[in-house]
Amino acid sequence: MRVVVIGSGAVAEALCAGLSERVVGVVARNESRGREIAALCGAEWSAESLPIADLYLISVSDRAIGEVSESWEFPEESVVAHTAGCPTLDTLDSRIRHRAVFYPMQTFTRGRRVNWREIPIFVEGSTEHALKVVQELASEISEQVEQADSAHRSRLHLGATWVCNFVNMMFVAGSDAADTPLTTYRPLIEECVHKAMTLGPRNCQTGVAIRGDIAMQERHAEMLRHTTPQYEELYKQISKTIWETLRKI
């Protein structure tokens, strides 16, 4: 299967590294980035021509998917897929016969390699052929491949925002509030994640909020008010949510 990756961001880079034997071309406006990620898989970079391929993976920002899919004349029998979580299948140009989604649910960062075998990949296709192609490719690199329509995928993406993006912001807030490197909290973070994955997060909540310790919460809020006031209301709202959602009645 010949694959062309369209884009030059972190997801495109990860795809080129993970699909190195399949990628025959990288199409990107940014020449330096395009050449850089094309070199990961020994492919050619181009900004103006579209190599012939069985599958085109459009890996650009959500708002650019439609525009990019409309700007190229793809071979009629080729499959064209985007790699985003929330955008629907119909975000791709309707002129494309075999539209698909190839959504790897993972956080990607430039220069950082991931273990593709452990990454869940959710796929969808407008035709049986489109679905078959993305399923086959996903199964080559991942042990967790699942068919998911746009509604299901959007819910998964929403959940991913909470457990990844929002959690990372909590790391920032905690480190800022204590003026302490995050590494200090590493054993605490690792135990928290381990318990959540083994016991279930609803069964292992600890801390002043679930105990209803209002005096300590007020002290924390006062400390934040004098050090990092941007986090005071966030602290109060999260504490309130923990009490209302997880306290034992």
MIFIDO-378765 format. One record per residue: residue in three letters; x, z, y of N, C-alpha, C in turn. Coordinates in steps of 0.2 Angstrom, whole numbers, plus 5000, padded with zeros to 4 digits. Atoms other than C-alpha are relative to their C-alpha. Layout:
<sites>
ALAXZYXZYXZY
...
</sites>
This chain:
<sites>
MET500450004994500050005000500450005006
ARG499650004994500749955017499650035005
VAL500349964995500450075031500349995007
VAL499750004993500650055050499750065004
VAL500249954996500550205061500049985007
ILE500050024993499950185079500050065004
GLY500049934997500450325090500850025000
SER499349974999502050425095500050075001
GLY500049934999501450605095500250044994
ALA499849965005501750745084499749994993
VAL500450025006500450695071500349934997
ALA499750065003501150515070500750014997
GLU499349995002502950585068499950034993
ALA500149975007502350695053499849954995
LEU500250065005501450545045500649964998
CYS499550045002502950445046500550034996
ALA499549975005504050575038499750014993
GLY500349995006502750615025499849944996
LEU500250065003502250435021500649955000
SER499450044998504050365023500149944996
GLU500050065004503950245008499549955001
ARG500550044998502350175014500049965006
VAL500150034993502550145032500549945001
VAL499650064998503049975037500149985007
GLY500050014993502849985055499750065005
VAL500349954995502550105070499949965007
VAL500250044994501650035085499950065006
ALA500049954995501850135101500249985007
ARG499850024993501950115120500750035002
ASN499449964998503350245122500649974995
GLU499550035004504850145116500550054997
SER499549955003506050295114499750044994
ARG500349965005504850395104499849964994
GLY500150055006504250245094500549984996
ARG499450015004505950205089500250064996
GLU499849945003506350385085499650014993
ILE500449995006504850405073500049954995
ALA499950065005505050235065500650014996
ALA499449995003506850285061499950054994
LEU500149955005506150425050499849974993
CYS500250035006505450305038500349934999
GLY499750065001506550155040499549945002
ALA500550054998505150055049500249975006
GLU499850034994505149935063499550035006
TRP500449984994504449985081499849945003
SER500350054996503349875091499550035005
ALA500549984995502349895107499549945001
GLU500550064999501549715107499849964994
SER500250045005501349655090499850054994
LEU500349965005500349725075500349974993
PRO499850025006501249715058499449994995
ILE500550005005500249665043500050064995
ALA500049945004499649815033499350004997
ASP500649985004498349875021499650055004
LEU500349954997497950025031500450025007
TYR499849984993498150065050499850075002
LEU500249944998498250245055500150015007
ILE500049994993497750275073500150085001
SER499849934999498650435078500150015007
VAL499949994993498350465096499550055003
SER500449954998497350585107499349984999
ASP500750025002495450595103499749955005
ARG500350044995494950515120500349935000
ALA499750074999496050365117499949964993
ILE500250035006495450325099499649935001
GLY500450064999494150205104500349945004
GLU499750054996495150115117500549974996
VAL499450025004496650095105499749954995
SER500350045005495450025091499749945003
GLU500250064997494749905103500549955002
SER499550044996496349835110500449964995
TRP499750045005496949765093499649964996
GLU500450045005496349625082500350014993
PHE499849985006496549705065499849954994
PRO500250055005496549595049499350024997
GLU500749995002494749585042500050054994
GLU500049965006495149665025500450065000
SER499649935000496249805031499650055002
VAL500449944999495649975033500350035007
VAL499749974993495850065051499750075000
ALA500249935000495750255051500350035006
HIS499749954995495950385064500250064997
THR499849945004496750555060499850065004
ALA500249954997495750665071499450044997
GLY500549955004494550815066499349995003
CYS500750004997493050805078499849935001
PRO500350074999492850615083499749974994
THR500350025006491650535072500349934998
LEU499750075002491950375062499849955004
ASP500250054995490950275075500450005006
THR499550014994492350315088500449944999
LEU499650075001493250165080499549945002
ASP500450064998492749995086499649984995
SER500550025004491149935078500249934997
ARG499850065003491949765075500550014994
ILE499649995006493149845062499550014994
ARG500450005006492349815045500150074996
HIS499849945004493249955035500350055004
ARG499849944996493350105046500050064996
ALA499949945004493950275040500350055004
VAL499749944997494550445044500550034995
PHE499549975004496150525037500250065004
TYR499949944996496150705044500450054997
PRO499749955003497550815039499950075004
MET500249944996497050995044500650055000
GLN499449964999498751065050500250005007
THR499750004994499651105066500749975000
PHE499450045000501050985070500450015006
THR499549994994502551005081500649954999
ARG499450055000503850875086500650034997
GLY499449985002505450895076499950054994
ARG500149955005504651015063499749974994
ARG500350035006504350965045499550044997
VAL500549965003502851015035500049984992
ASN500150025007502451025016499349974999
TRP500650045001501150885014499650024994
ARG500449985007500750944996499550055001
GLU500449954999499951095003499449995006
ILE500550024994498951015018499449974998
PRO500650035002497150985015499949945005
ILE500250074996496650805020499349984999
PHE500750015000494850765024499949935001
VAL500050074999494350585022499349985000
GLU500650034999492850475026500149925001
GLY500050084999492450285025499449975001
SER500750044998491150165032499949964994
THR500150045005491350065016500450034994
GLU499749975006491850104998500749985000
HIS499350025000493450005000500450055005
ALA499649964995493950105016500150074997
LEU500049935003493550275007500550004994
LYS499550005005494550224992500749995002
VAL499350004997496050175002500350065003
VAL499849944997496150335012500150054995
GLN499949955006495850434996500649994996
GLU499450015004497250354987500650025003
LEU499449984996498450375001500150085000
ALA500049934999497950555004500350044993
SER499849975007498150594985500749994998
GLU499350015001499950524985500450065003
ILE499649954997500550664997499750075000
SER500349944999499250804996499750024993
GLU500449975006498550914982499350025001
GLN500649984998497050944992499649955004
VAL500450064997495950794996499350014999
GLU500749995001494150805000499649965005
GLN500450044995492850695007499550045004
ALA500349964995492050755023499749965005
ASP500350044995490750675034500250035007
SER499949984993490850695053499850075002
ALA500349934999489750845054500450054997
HIS499649955004490750935041500750015003
ARG499350004998492450885048500050045007
SER500149974993491850945066500050084999
ARG500049935001491451115059500750034998
LEU499349985002493151125050500550005006
HIS499550004994494051075066499850065005
LEU500249944996493051215076500350064997
GLY499749945003493651345063500750005001
ALA499250014999495451275064500250025007
THR499949984993495351305083500050085000
TRP500049935000494951485080500650034996
VAL499549975004496151525066500749985001
CYS499350034998497651425073500150015008
ASN499950004992497551395092499850065003
PHE500249934997496651555097500450054997
VAL499549945003497751665085500649995003
ASN499450014996499251585093500050035007
MET500049974993498651635110500050075000
MET499949925000498451815104500750024999
PHE499349995001500251805099500350005007
VAL499750014993500651755117499850065004
ALA500249944997499551895124500350064998
GLY499749945003500252025113500750015002
SER499350004998501951985117500150015008
ASP500049994992501651975136499850075002
ALA500349934998500652135137500550064998
ALA499549955002502052235128500749985003
ASP499350024998503452135136500550014994
THR499650005006504152125118500049944997
PRO500050065004504751985108499550004994
LEU500550005005503551925095500350024993
THR499649985006504851955081499950084998
THR500149935002504552145083499450014996
TYR500750005003502752115077500049974993
ARG500050055006503252005062499750044994
PRO500349975006502952135048499350015001
LEU500749994999501252175056499649944999
ILE500450075001500751995057500049984993
GLU500050025006501251955040499650044995
GLU500449965004500352105032499349985002
CYS500650014998498852065043499749934997
VAL500250065003498751885036500050004993
HIS500049995008499151935018499350044999
LYS500649975001497652055019499449965001
ALA500550054998496551925027499949954994
MET500050055005496951805013499850034993
THR500249975006496751924999499450044999
LEU500649965000495452045004499449975003
GLY500550034996494451935016500050045007
PRO499949974993494551965035499550055002
ARG500649954998492852055036500250074996
ASN499949945003493552185024500650045002
CYS499449964999495152235032500250015008
GLN499949984993494852255051500250075001
THR499849934998495752405058500150005008
GLY499850004993496152465075499550045004
VAL500449964996495352555090499349985001
ALA500750034999493852435092499550014995
ILE500449985005493152455075499850074999
ARG500149925000493352645076499550025005
GLY500449984994492352645092500450055004
ASP499649954996493752735101500049975007
ILE500150024993493152705119500650025004
ALA499549984995494452815127500749964999
MET499450045001495952725119499949925003
GLN500150074997495152555124500050005007
GLU500049994992494952615142500750015002
ARG499349994998496752665142500449934999
HIS499850075001497252495135499949965006
ALA500250054995496252405148500350025007
GLU499749974994497052515162500749975000
MET499350035000498752465156500149935001
LEU500050074999498352285155499949985008
ARG500150014993497652295173500650005004
HIS499449994996499352345179500649964998
THR499450045002500452235169499849924999
THR500350075001499452075163499350005001
PRO500849994998497752085172499649944997
GLN500450065003497351905165499750014993
TYR500249985007497151985148499450064999
GLU500449945000496052135153499349984997
GLU500650025002494352045151500049974993
LEU500050035007494851955135500150064995
TYR500049945004495352125128499350034999
LYS500749975000493652195132499549964996
GLN500550045004492652055125500249994993
ILE499850005007493652045109499850074997
SER500249935002493452235107499350014998
LYS500850005000491552215110499849964994
THR500250045006491452075097500250034994
ILE499849965006492452175084499550054998
TRP500549945001491252325086499349974998
GLU500750035001489652215086500049964993
THR500050045006490152105071500350034994
LEU499649985006491252205059499950084999
ARG500149935002490752395061499650014995
LYS500449985006490052475046499450045003
ILE500749974998488152525050499750044994
</sites>
